[in-house]
């Protein structure tokens, strides 16, 4: 090679450059945000090399270079950027590597940065904070020395949006004094057991009361056993009324599949109308939102 040689190397790639003459020393300028691995007369790898030149630095390396010099570039920005390395052979004899700084070329922005996903790490030392990508829920977290985790990326995820499309009740005599299903249970998924889960029922369930005034209620039933009241009304004798929906917040749900349905309770005879398939003003929709912590 000539006394000076500029080598452009892709991230993780190697290059082998010929020497016109044996060099007593070699100057390597690394004006990049990555590491340059150097080996005399063969290709280096990250486990086998003679020298490492840090980012934005210059190094004069002792002259063990006879015919070729091998270099490997390893980007440190996370963007997979290629590096441009300057090589200069020299007749100056040095006994040990000599390193010096170059002007920084740190970019002010990146097109993208890759973070390896990890299990939740232990808390950082006092005076430090830790940013990490979670292998548990694939989200970005900010961890304080106290161990408190603060979500960075979007943590809300809609896990269910189910709307009735058929008539569920059409002048149907309602069961009295017993919790009864309004809809068939539908399934949803929870990604993380530490999440909070909000279950929302949006509904217009019309009732026509019998000869006596009544008290009516609606509840959500989670996994067939956990019950939460979300709505209710008092209805006069021989009167019309409409029971709406509501929502409830759950914690401690295991990761995996769960089910939810709505039930009604009337304490006097009544007729029900929930014609979701034929009357626009009567509807039922269940939504589940998971809030990750």
VEXVEX-816048 format. One record per residue (C-alpha): x, y, z negated; residue in one letter; residue number from 0. Coordinates in steps of 0.2 Angstrom, whole numbers, padded with zeros to 4 digits. Each point is the difference from the previous one (the first is absolute). Example, Ala and Ser with C-alpha at 12.3 -4.5 7.8 and 13.67 -1.06 7.14 Angstrom:
X	Y	Z	r	k
0062	-0022	-0039	A	0 $
0006	0017	0003	S	1 $
This chain:
X	Y	Z	r	k
0000	0000	0000	X	0 $
0005	0018	0001	X	1 $
0006	0008	-0016	X	2 $
-0019	0005	-0003	X	3 $
-0015	-0011	0003	X	4 $
-0018	0004	-0004	X	5 $
-0011	-0015	-0003	X	6 $
-0019	0001	-0001	X	7 $
-0007	-0016	-0010	X	8 $
-0017	-0005	-0003	X	9 $
-0005	-0003	-0018	X	10 $
0007	-0017	-0006	X	11 $
0010	-0002	0017	X	12 $
0018	-0003	0002	X	13 $
0013	0006	0013	X	14 $
0018	-0006	0004	X	15 $
0011	0014	0007	X	16 $
0017	-0003	0009	X	17 $
0016	0009	-0006	X	18 $
0012	0005	0013	X	19 $
0014	-0002	-0013	X	20 $
0001	-0006	-0017	X	21 $
-0004	0013	-0012	X	22 $
0009	0004	-0016	X	23 $
-0016	0007	-0007	X	24 $
-0018	0003	0006	X	25 $
-0011	0016	-0003	X	26 $
-0018	-0004	-0001	X	27 $
-0013	0015	-0001	X	28 $
-0017	-0005	-0005	X	29 $
-0011	0015	0002	X	30 $
-0016	-0011	-0003	X	31 $
-0012	-0004	-0014	X	32 $
0006	-0018	-0001	X	33 $
0015	-0011	-0003	X	34 $
0014	-0005	0012	X	35 $
0008	-0017	-0002	X	36 $
0017	-0002	0008	X	37 $
0011	-0015	0003	X	38 $
0016	-0002	0009	X	39 $
0000	-0011	0016	X	40 $
-0017	-0008	-0003	X	41 $
-0018	0004	-0003	X	42 $
-0005	0004	-0018	X	43 $
-0016	-0004	-0009	X	44 $
-0007	0006	-0016	X	45 $
0009	-0014	-0009	X	46 $
0016	0000	0010	X	47 $
0009	0016	0003	X	48 $
0017	0009	-0003	X	49 $
-0007	0017	-0005	X	50 $
-0017	0010	-0003	X	51 $
-0001	0018	0005	X	52 $
-0014	0009	-0010	X	53 $
-0013	0012	0008	X	54 $
0006	0017	0006	X	55 $
0018	-0003	-0004	X	56 $
0017	-0003	0009	X	57 $
0012	-0014	-0004	X	58 $
0018	-0003	0005	X	59 $
0002	-0019	-0001	X	60 $
0017	-0009	-0001	X	61 $
0007	-0007	0016	X	62 $
-0004	-0018	0002	X	63 $
-0008	0003	0017	X	64 $
0009	-0009	0014	X	65 $
-0011	-0003	0015	X	66 $
-0018	0005	-0005	X	67 $
-0010	0008	-0013	X	68 $
-0018	-0007	-0005	X	69 $
-0013	0011	-0007	X	70 $
-0018	-0003	-0007	X	71 $
-0012	0014	-0004	X	72 $
-0014	-0001	-0014	X	73 $
-0013	0014	-0001	X	74 $
-0004	0005	-0017	X	75 $
-0015	0012	0004	X	76 $
-0013	-0014	0002	X	77 $
-0004	0006	0018	X	78 $
0011	-0012	0009	X	79 $
0010	0014	0008	X	80 $
0016	-0004	0010	X	81 $
0017	0007	-0005	X	82 $
0013	0009	0010	X	83 $
0018	-0004	-0006	X	84 $
0016	0008	0004	X	85 $
0016	-0010	0001	X	86 $
0018	0007	0001	X	87 $
0015	-0011	0000	X	88 $
0016	0008	-0008	X	89 $
0018	-0003	-0002	X	90 $
0000	0007	-0018	X	91 $
0003	-0014	-0013	X	92 $
-0011	0000	-0016	X	93 $
0001	-0013	-0014	X	94 $
-0019	0001	-0005	X	95 $
-0016	0007	0007	X	96 $
-0002	0019	-0001	X	97 $
-0017	0007	0000	X	98 $
-0007	0017	0002	X	99 $
-0017	0009	0002	X	100 $
-0008	0005	0016	X	101 $
-0014	0013	0002	X	102 $
-0016	-0008	-0005	X	103 $
-0012	-0005	0014	X	104 $
-0015	-0005	-0012	X	105 $
-0016	0003	0010	X	106 $
-0014	0010	-0007	X	107 $
-0013	-0012	0005	X	108 $
-0003	-0018	0006	X	109 $
-0012	-0008	0013	X	110 $
-0002	-0014	-0013	X	111 $
0008	-0008	-0015	X	112 $
-0001	-0018	-0004	X	113 $
-0002	-0005	-0018	X	114 $
0002	-0018	-0005	X	115 $
-0015	-0006	-0010	X	116 $
0004	-0006	-0018	X	117 $
-0008	-0006	-0015	X	118 $
-0004	0013	-0013	X	119 $
0017	0005	-0007	X	120 $
0004	0004	-0018	X	121 $
-0001	0018	-0005	X	122 $
0015	0012	0005	X	123 $
0011	0008	-0012	X	124 $
-0004	0016	-0009	X	125 $
0002	0015	0012	X	126 $
-0004	-0011	0015	X	127 $
-0015	-0005	0010	X	128 $
-0002	-0014	0012	X	129 $
-0009	-0001	0017	X	130 $
-0004	-0018	0006	X	131 $
-0011	-0009	0013	X	132 $
-0009	-0014	-0009	X	133 $
0000	-0018	0006	X	134 $
-0016	-0003	-0010	X	135 $
-0012	0012	0009	X	136 $
0011	0008	0014	X	137 $
-0002	0017	-0008	X	138 $
0013	0014	-0004	X	139 $
0002	0004	-0019	X	140 $
0009	0013	-0010	X	141 $
0007	-0007	-0017	X	142 $
0004	0010	-0015	X	143 $
0012	-0004	-0014	X	144 $
-0015	-0004	-0011	X	145 $
-0005	-0014	0012	X	146 $
-0015	0010	0006	X	147 $
-0004	-0004	0018	X	148 $
-0007	0014	0011	X	149 $
-0007	-0004	0017	X	150 $
0008	0009	0014	X	151 $
-0009	-0007	0016	X	152 $
-0018	-0002	0002	X	153 $
-0007	-0011	-0013	X	154 $
-0019	-0001	0004	X	155 $
-0005	-0015	0011	X	156 $
-0018	-0003	0006	X	157 $
-0002	-0019	-0003	X	158 $
-0018	-0002	0004	X	159 $
-0013	0010	0010	X	160 $
-0016	-0011	0002	X	161 $
-0017	0006	0005	X	162 $
-0016	-0010	0001	X	163 $
-0007	-0002	0017	X	164 $
-0015	-0010	-0003	X	165 $
-0016	0003	-0010	X	166 $
0003	-0006	-0018	X	167 $
-0017	0004	-0007	X	168 $
-0016	0004	0009	X	169 $
-0015	0001	-0011	X	170 $
0008	-0013	-0011	X	171 $
-0007	-0004	-0017	X	172 $
0015	0003	-0012	X	173 $
0005	-0012	-0014	X	174 $
-0005	0007	-0017	X	175 $
0012	0001	-0015	X	176 $
0014	-0009	0008	X	177 $
0015	0006	0009	X	178 $
-0002	-0005	0019	X	179 $
0011	0002	0015	X	180 $
-0002	0015	0012	X	181 $
0013	-0007	0012	X	182 $
0011	-0015	0003	X	183 $
0017	0002	-0008	X	184 $
0014	0006	0011	X	185 $
0019	-0003	-0002	X	186 $
0014	0012	-0001	X	187 $
0019	-0001	-0003	X	188 $
0010	0008	-0014	X	189 $
0019	0002	0005	X	190 $
0007	0004	-0017	X	191 $
-0006	-0005	-0018	X	192 $
0006	0017	-0007	X	193 $
-0012	0010	0012	X	194 $
-0016	0008	-0005	X	195 $
-0015	-0005	0010	X	196 $
-0015	0011	0003	X	197 $
-0016	-0009	0006	X	198 $
-0013	0011	0008	X	199 $
-0018	-0004	0004	X	200 $
-0010	0012	0011	X	201 $
-0018	-0005	0001	X	202 $
-0018	0006	0003	X	203 $
-0011	-0014	-0007	X	204 $
-0019	0005	0000	X	205 $
-0012	-0007	-0013	X	206 $
-0019	0001	-0002	X	207 $
-0005	-0002	-0018	X	208 $
-0014	-0011	-0006	X	209 $
-0013	0005	-0013	X	210 $
0012	0004	-0014	X	211 $
0015	0012	-0001	X	212 $
0017	-0008	0001	X	213 $
0018	0002	-0003	X	214 $
0011	-0006	0014	X	215 $
0019	-0002	0001	X	216 $
0014	-0006	0013	X	217 $
0017	-0007	-0005	X	218 $
0015	-0006	0009	X	219 $
0006	-0018	-0003	X	220 $
0018	-0004	0003	X	221 $
0006	-0017	0002	X	222 $
-0017	-0007	-0005	X	223 $
0004	0005	-0019	X	224 $
0005	0018	-0003	X	225 $
-0015	0011	0000	X	226 $
-0001	0019	0001	X	227 $
-0016	0011	0000	X	228 $
0001	0013	0013	X	229 $
-0018	0007	0002	X	230 $
-0017	0000	-0007	X	231 $
-0017	0009	0000	X	232 $
-0017	0001	-0008	X	233 $
-0015	-0002	0011	X	234 $
-0018	0004	-0005	X	235 $
-0014	-0011	0003	X	236 $
-0006	-0002	0018	X	237 $
0015	0011	0006	X	238 $
0014	0000	0012	X	239 $
0018	0001	-0004	X	240 $
0017	-0003	0007	X	241 $
0015	-0007	-0009	X	242 $
0017	0007	0006	X	243 $
0017	-0007	-0002	X	244 $
0015	0004	-0011	X	245 $
0018	-0005	-0002	X	246 $
0011	-0008	-0013	X	247 $
0019	-0001	-0003	X	248 $
0009	-0016	-0005	X	249 $
0018	-0004	-0006	X	250 $
0009	-0016	-0002	X	251 $
-0007	-0009	0015	X	252 $
0012	-0014	0006	X	253 $
0007	0002	0017	X	254 $
-0010	-0011	0012	X	255 $
-0018	-0002	0006	X	256 $
-0015	0007	-0010	X	257 $
-0018	0001	0003	X	258 $
-0013	0014	-0004	X	259 $
-0019	0001	0002	X	260 $
-0014	0011	-0007	X	261 $
-0015	-0005	-0011	X	262 $
-0016	0008	-0006	X	263 $
-0011	-0002	-0015	X	264 $
-0018	0006	-0002	X	265 $
-0010	-0002	-0016	X	266 $
-0017	0001	0009	X	267 $
-0008	-0007	0016	X	268 $
0006	0010	0015	X	269 $
0002	-0002	0019	X	270 $
0017	0003	0008	X	271 $
0005	0008	0017	X	272 $
0018	0000	0006	X	273 $
-0002	-0002	0019	X	274 $
0019	0004	0005	X	275 $
-0003	-0008	0017	X	276 $
-0016	0010	0005	X	277 $
-0002	0015	-0011	X	278 $
0015	0013	0001	X	279 $
-0005	0008	-0017	X	280 $
0002	-0017	-0009	X	281 $
0018	-0006	-0001	X	282 $
0013	-0009	-0010	X	283 $
0019	0002	0001	X	284 $
0014	-0007	-0011	X	285 $
0017	0007	0000	X	286 $
0016	-0005	-0009	X	287 $
0015	0012	-0002	X	288 $
0016	-0006	-0008	X	289 $
0011	0013	-0008	X	290 $
0018	-0006	-0002	X	291 $
0010	0005	-0015	X	292 $
